[in-house]
Amino acid sequence: MVVAVTCARGVASAAPATQPTAAAPPSTSPEGQVDSPGPTSAADPSPTEAPPAAPASTPGDPPPAGPPATAATPDNDAPIEEGPSEDEVADAPADAPASSVAGLTSRERPPRVDGAYVGGSLGGGLTFARVNDLATPTPFFGPGGFLRVGEVLYPWMTLGVNAGAIAGFVRNQLVVQGAFLIEAGFLPVPKRAPLSILVGFGAGGGAVHEQGAAARSGFGGAAFKGALRYDFFPGVNRRRPSRGGGFSLGPELGWLGFTPAAAGRPMSNVLYLSLWIGYYFGS
């Protein structure tokens, strides 16, 4: 009996210590509230409810919609660019890019009265002549023409030479006269309208022939000119959209005078209307 008790004690002392048991979970009250695991103080305030957290977005959800976009309003102080007119778009080349046509404005167009020029004028006029040996009570009417060459010095000024002749007929009389002039042109509004005021001075002369008269009676000396001309450039915006100059034509109304050397001496005044045809080579 003693031996059995002694063996039982030795086995018990040799057995390993047992692990501590886990703490019991906090008990809940009948109303469903969780009790604090330890002793609570009477001054501990009641817990406040936290605001609900935003739901976590999943990778497949679309991004949240932002505030509605508002249309941008143009700045009232910004300059408004003028677009091309209907004539400019119609005259633009067919293969021209739309950007070049859209950016073509009246301020960007090259000048047309530009560079060296050559041309001539054909028309007719009335001649009022006075000579010493023949009576010329009736004005003469007939054709005439002049050739011109020159240079556009400034956008508002041209300078060149002008040479030509004009004839006239009335009953049994004929007048033929010619002149060589240095001619200057002035454009009052070169950016808006190719209107030219032409003035010239030089020398010239002529004579009156009468049927049945053996001799002719003439006049000559200093010659002067004044005229108005307007240039039209048909199709030039299509053929030369980015270069100045081009083919030109237009009416010219003017006066050409051969002044008398003294009172009562021979003289001639011509009022003419002609068509100018020329070409400006551009600068």
Beta strands, then each sheet from edge to edge (+ up, - down):
strand 1: 116-130
strand 2: 140-154
strand 3: 157-170
strand 4: 173-186
strand 5: 195-210
strand 6: 217-230
strand 7: 246-258
strand 8: 267-280
sheet 1: 1+ 2- 3+ 4- 5+ 6- 7+ 8- 1+
end
